[in-house]
Amino acid sequence: MAKNLDDIDVKNKKVFLRTDFNAASRLKASITTIRYLASEGAKIIIGTHKGRPDHSNHEKYKLEKTASEISGMLGKQVMFNRNVIGKTSEKYVDSINLGEVMLLENLRFYSEERKGDRKFAECLSRLADVYINDAFSVSHRKDTSIYALPSLMKEQGKQTGTGYLLDKELRLWDDVSSFEGKKALVVGGAKLKEKMRAIKELGERFDNVVIGGVPYNVLRKVQGYGIGKSLAEEDNKDYAEETKQILDMPNIILGDDVYTSRKLDEELKEVYGKEWISRRMVDIRNKDIDDEYSIVDVLLSKKDKERLKDIKLAVMFGPLGIFEAGFKEGTEGLAKALSCNKDIRCIAGGGESAEAYKSVPNLEISTAGGAGIEYLIEGTLPGLDVLR
């Protein structure tokens, strides 16, 4: 079992704290860990990432402004280290006082970060005496700072462990795994690969599985319904085999009524002042969707909602429709149906789900969708295994 931050002596130590500041909510969520380390007299070196930068867009993903945001939350200055690795960076880290905080520039500006690179890990390890992972949301990956770095630091006899945010996430998802009452899984949004895996691998553990978003489009297409221009693939992968298995599951809920709309190209978007026009409701069983139209929302019938009666735990990974574009009726209808269940516990996996289901009672928010799915399936993550 990985050590908890409370079990590690960080006083007078340089601590490499791996966080995920890819979203404002995740930034706020790690503040408790940062404050504790500062109060214990550690030198805190924060390593994180933002976006998927390449050489053409570094300006967009620089973290200097993030350092200022953390400063505002902590009420103290946060130093910013543009160099990350090398002698200059090491000297800068050594120069800060105990209890002070330093943010490294975006780790993904180094291509080695995504490759589990040993040499890059060696360079990072020179910055710190202790490694703490507080980035649950990327712990399902083997990025250098998530896997190779703590592995190397353990070899060097340095201490490694988990931060308070990561521990909180583990308790949340362990509660889901051990829950014995009636429960529902909601899978929508995009990121097709992980969502199809969630339905296939987790579906049998839930009493009901409500499906929307891109997975809904894929399932309806395989059933032979015309889905127009609706997105139904990712990386040119064919999900036909998984889809047939899913369609045989007796507990899935696929709404028949959908809203469709036409997406405008850039030129017409300027003319109309919006991205989508001509919203129409269609019963997908009775009418193929026009070639120029896409499914933008999935509505549940009264009968569908009846099946969700008495649910005591709902876990949501994504909205039913294109929520960010204003197509909210299906998701809000589902939220209202769940809200009718007394003492229901609702968990939103990731920021998009948190926003989409904010109206449900007793909502608990995880910082991660993909990592949450992976942890429920496997019971562990690479970023946790390496700390054990």
C-alpha positions in Angstrom: 0.0 0.0 0.0 1.3 3.5 -0.9 2.3 5.8 2.0 0.0 8.6 2.8 1.4 12.2 3.1 0.8 12.0 6.9 3.2 9.1 7.1 6.1 10.9 5.4 8.6 13.2 7.0 8.6 16.3 4.7 10.2 18.8 7.2 13.2 20.6 5.6 12.8 18.4 2.5 12.4 19.3 -1.2 9.1 17.8 -2.2 8.2 17.1 -5.9 4.4 17.4 -5.9 2.7 16.1 -9.1 -0.6 17.8 -9.6 -3.1 18.2 -12.4 -3.8 21.9 -13.1 -5.5 21.2 -16.4 -8.7 22.7 -15.1 -9.5 25.4 -12.4 -11.4 22.9 -10.3 -8.4 20.6 -10.1 -6.1 23.5 -9.2 -8.3 24.3 -6.2 -8.6 20.7 -5.2 -4.8 20.4 -4.5 -4.5 23.5 -2.4 -5.0 21.5 0.9 -2.0 19.4 0.1 0.1 22.4 -0.8 -0.8 24.2 2.4 0.0 21.2 4.5 3.5 20.9 2.9 4.2 24.6 3.5 3.1 24.4 7.1 5.4 21.4 7.6 8.4 23.4 6.4 8.9 21.7 3.0 10.2 23.3 -0.1 7.4 22.5 -2.6 8.2 22.0 -6.2 5.0 21.6 -8.2 5.1 19.6 -11.5 2.0 19.6 -13.6 0.7 19.8 -17.2 -1.7 21.7 -19.2 -3.3 20.7 -22.5 -1.6 18.7 -25.3 1.0 21.2 -26.5 3.1 21.0 -29.6 5.8 23.3 -30.9 3.2 25.5 -32.6 1.1 26.4 -29.5 3.4 26.7 -26.4 2.3 30.2 -25.7 -1.3 29.0 -25.1 -0.2 26.4 -22.5 2.4 28.3 -20.5 1.9 28.2 -16.7 3.1 31.6 -15.5 -0.4 32.8 -15.0 -1.2 29.6 -13.1 1.5 30.5 -10.6 -0.2 33.8 -10.0 -3.6 32.0 -9.5 -2.0 29.7 -6.9 -0.4 32.7 -5.2 -3.9 34.2 -4.9 -5.3 31.0 -3.4 -2.5 30.6 -0.9 -2.1 34.2 0.0 1.7 34.0 -0.6 4.1 34.3 -3.5 4.6 31.3 -5.8 7.9 31.2 -7.7 7.8 30.2 -11.3 10.6 28.1 -12.9 10.7 28.2 -16.7 13.7 25.9 -17.0 12.3 22.8 -15.2 15.5 20.7 -15.5 19.2 21.4 -15.6 21.7 23.1 -13.3 19.9 26.5 -13.5 16.7 24.9 -12.4 18.4 22.9 -9.6 20.1 26.1 -8.2 16.8 27.9 -8.3 15.0 25.1 -6.4 17.8 25.1 -3.8 17.5 28.9 -3.4 13.9 29.0 -2.1 13.2 29.0 1.6 11.5 26.3 3.6 7.7 26.6 3.3 7.9 28.3 -0.1 6.3 27.1 -3.3 7.7 26.8 -6.8 5.7 25.9 -10.0 7.6 24.3 -12.8 6.7 25.2 -16.4 4.4 22.8 -18.2 6.0 19.3 -18.1 4.4 18.5 -21.5 6.6 21.1 -23.2 9.1 18.2 -23.0 8.2 15.4 -25.3 9.8 12.9 -23.0 7.1 13.5 -20.4 4.6 11.4 -22.4 7.1 8.7 -23.1 8.0 7.4 -19.6 11.6 8.5 -20.3 14.2 7.4 -17.8 16.7 10.3 -18.5 14.0 12.9 -18.1 13.0 11.2 -14.8 16.7 11.4 -13.7 16.7 15.1 -14.4 13.5 15.7 -12.4 14.7 13.5 -9.5 17.6 15.9 -8.9 15.1 18.5 -7.8 13.6 16.7 -4.8 14.1 14.4 -1.8 10.4 13.3 -1.7 7.8 12.5 -4.3 4.0 13.1 -3.7 1.4 12.2 -6.3 -1.8 14.3 -6.0 -2.8 13.9 -9.7 -5.5 11.1 -9.6 -6.8 12.3 -13.0 -3.7 11.3 -14.9 -2.6 8.4 -12.7 -4.1 5.9 -15.3 -1.2 6.9 -17.6 2.5 6.1 -17.4 3.8 9.6 -18.1 7.3 10.2 -16.8 6.4 12.3 -13.8 3.6 9.8 -12.9 5.5 6.5 -13.2 9.2 6.6 -14.1 10.0 9.4 -11.7 8.6 7.9 -8.5 10.0 4.5 -9.6 13.5 6.0 -9.9 13.2 8.0 -6.7 12.3 4.8 -4.8 15.4 3.2 -6.3 17.4 6.2 -4.9 16.1 5.5 -1.4 13.8 8.6 -1.5 10.3 8.5 0.0 7.2 8.5 -2.2 3.5 8.7 -1.4 0.0 10.1 -2.1 -1.4 13.6 -1.5 -4.7 14.5 0.2 -6.6 15.0 -3.1 -5.6 11.6 -4.4 -6.5 9.9 -1.1 -9.9 11.6 -1.2 -10.5 10.3 -4.8 -9.6 6.7 -3.8 -12.1 6.8 -0.9 -14.8 8.0 -3.3 -14.3 5.4 -5.9 -13.8 2.6 -3.3 -17.2 3.6 -2.0 -18.7 3.1 -5.4 -17.1 -0.3 -5.8 -18.4 -1.6 -2.4 -21.9 0.0 -2.6 -24.5 -2.7 -2.3 -27.7 -0.8 -3.0 -29.5 -0.2 -6.3 -27.2 1.9 -8.6 -27.2 3.4 -12.1 -24.3 4.2 -14.4 -24.7 7.1 -16.8 -22.3 7.2 -19.8 -22.3 10.1 -22.3 -20.2 12.8 -23.8 -17.2 12.1 -26.1 -13.9 10.1 -25.5 -15.5 7.1 -27.2 -12.8 4.5 -26.4 -12.9 5.0 -22.6 -16.7 5.3 -22.6 -17.4 2.1 -24.5 -15.0 0.3 -22.2 -16.9 1.7 -19.2 -20.2 0.4 -20.5 -18.7 -3.0 -21.5 -16.6 -3.6 -18.3 -18.8 -1.9 -15.7 -22.3 -2.3 -17.1 -23.0 -5.7 -15.3 -22.2 -4.2 -11.9 -25.0 -1.6 -12.2 -28.8 -2.1 -12.2 -29.2 0.4 -15.0 -26.9 1.9 -17.6 -28.2 5.1 -19.2 -26.4 5.9 -22.5 -26.1 9.2 -24.4 -23.5 11.2 -26.3 -21.2 9.5 -28.8 -21.7 6.0 -27.4 -25.4 6.4 -28.1 -24.7 7.3 -31.7 -22.5 4.2 -32.2 -25.1 1.9 -30.7 -27.9 3.3 -32.8 -25.8 3.1 -36.0 -25.1 -0.6 -35.4 -28.8 -1.2 -34.8 -29.3 0.1 -38.4 -30.8 3.5 -37.7 -29.8 6.5 -39.8 -27.8 9.0 -37.6 -26.9 11.6 -40.2 -23.7 13.5 -39.5 -23.6 12.4 -35.8 -20.1 11.5 -34.5 -19.8 7.8 -34.2 -16.1 6.9 -34.4 -12.8 7.8 -32.9 -9.4 7.1 -34.4 -11.1 5.1 -37.2 -11.7 2.3 -34.7 -14.7 0.0 -35.4 -16.6 -0.7 -32.2 -19.0 -3.2 -33.8 -18.0 -6.2 -31.6 -18.3 -4.2 -28.3 -21.5 -2.7 -29.5 -23.2 -6.0 -30.1 -22.2 -7.2 -26.6 -23.6 -4.0 -25.1 -26.9 -4.2 -27.0 -27.4 -7.7 -25.5 -27.3 -6.2 -22.0 -30.8 -6.2 -20.4 -30.1 -3.2 -18.2 -29.2 -0.5 -20.8 -31.4 2.5 -21.3 -31.4 4.1 -24.8 -33.9 7.0 -25.2 -35.9 6.9 -28.5 -36.6 10.6 -28.8 -33.6 12.7 -29.8 -33.0 16.3 -30.8 -31.2 16.9 -34.0 -29.6 20.0 -35.3 -27.4 21.3 -38.2 -23.9 22.4 -37.5 -22.7 25.4 -39.5 -19.3 25.9 -41.1 -17.1 28.8 -40.0 -18.4 31.1 -42.7 -22.1 30.5 -41.9 -21.4 30.6 -38.2 -20.4 34.3 -38.6 -23.6 35.0 -40.6 -26.0 33.4 -38.1 -24.0 34.2 -35.0 -24.2 30.7 -33.7 -22.9 27.2 -34.3 -26.1 25.1 -34.6 -29.4 25.9 -36.3 -32.8 24.2 -36.9 -33.3 22.0 -33.8 -35.8 19.2 -34.5 -37.2 16.4 -32.3 -37.1 12.9 -33.9 -38.1 9.4 -32.8 -35.1 7.6 -34.1 -37.1 4.4 -34.5 -39.4 5.9 -37.1 -37.3 8.3 -39.1 -33.7 8.4 -40.3 -31.9 11.6 -39.4 -31.3 13.9 -42.4 -27.7 13.7 -43.8 -26.9 17.3 -42.8 -28.1 16.9 -39.2 -26.5 15.4 -36.1 -27.9 14.0 -32.8 -27.4 16.7 -30.2 -29.4 15.5 -27.3 -31.1 12.2 -26.1 -34.4 12.3 -24.2 -35.6 9.7 -21.8 -39.2 8.7 -21.8 -41.5 8.4 -18.8 -41.0 4.6 -19.0 -37.2 5.0 -19.1 -37.3 7.2 -16.0 -39.5 4.7 -14.2 -36.7 2.2 -14.5 -34.5 4.6 -12.4 -36.9 4.6 -9.5 -35.4 3.7 -6.2 -31.8 4.2 -7.4 -29.6 5.0 -4.4 -26.3 5.6 -6.2 -25.8 7.2 -9.6 -22.4 7.6 -11.2 -22.2 10.0 -14.2 -19.5 10.0 -16.9 -20.7 12.7 -19.3 -23.9 14.4 -20.3 -26.5 12.8 -22.7 -26.3 15.6 -25.2 -23.9 18.3 -26.4 -24.4 20.1 -23.1 -21.7 22.8 -23.7 -23.6 24.0 -26.9 -26.8 24.4 -24.9 -28.5 21.1 -25.7 -29.3 20.3 -22.1 -32.9 19.0 -22.0 -32.0 15.3 -21.9 -29.4 15.7 -19.2 -31.5 18.0 -17.1 -34.5 15.6 -17.4 -32.3 12.7 -16.2 -31.0 14.8 -13.3 -34.6 15.7 -12.3 -35.6 12.0 -12.5 -32.7 11.0 -10.2 -33.5 13.8 -7.8 -36.9 12.2 -7.1 -35.1 9.3 -5.4 -34.8 9.9 -1.6 -31.3 9.9 -0.1 -29.7 9.3 -3.5 -25.9 9.7 -3.7 -24.7 11.1 -7.0 -21.1 11.1 -8.2 -19.9 13.1 -11.2 -16.7 11.9 -12.9 -14.8 15.0 -14.2 -15.5 18.7 -14.7 -17.9 18.3 -17.6 -20.1 15.9 -15.6 -20.0 18.1 -12.6 -21.4 21.1 -14.6 -24.0 19.0 -16.4 -25.4 17.4 -13.2 -25.0 20.2 -10.7 -28.7 20.2 -10.0 -28.8 16.7 -8.5 -28.9 16.4 -4.7 -25.9 15.2 -2.7 -23.6 15.6 -5.7 -20.0 14.5 -5.1 -17.4 15.6 -7.7 -14.4 13.6 -8.8 -11.6 15.5 -10.6 -11.4 12.7 -13.1 -13.5 10.8 -15.6 -11.1 8.5 -17.4 -9.0 7.7 -14.3 -12.3 7.0 -12.4 -13.4 4.6 -15.0 -10.0 2.8 -15.1 -9.9 2.6 -11.3 -13.4 1.1 -11.1 -12.5 -1.5 -13.7 -9.0 -2.5 -12.5 -9.1 -1.6 -8.8 -5.8 0.2 -9.2 -3.8 2.6 -11.5 -0.2 2.6 -12.8 0.4 5.8 -10.8 -0.7 4.0 -7.6 1.1 0.7 -8.3 4.5 2.4 -8.6 4.1 3.9 -5.1 3.4 0.6 -3.4 
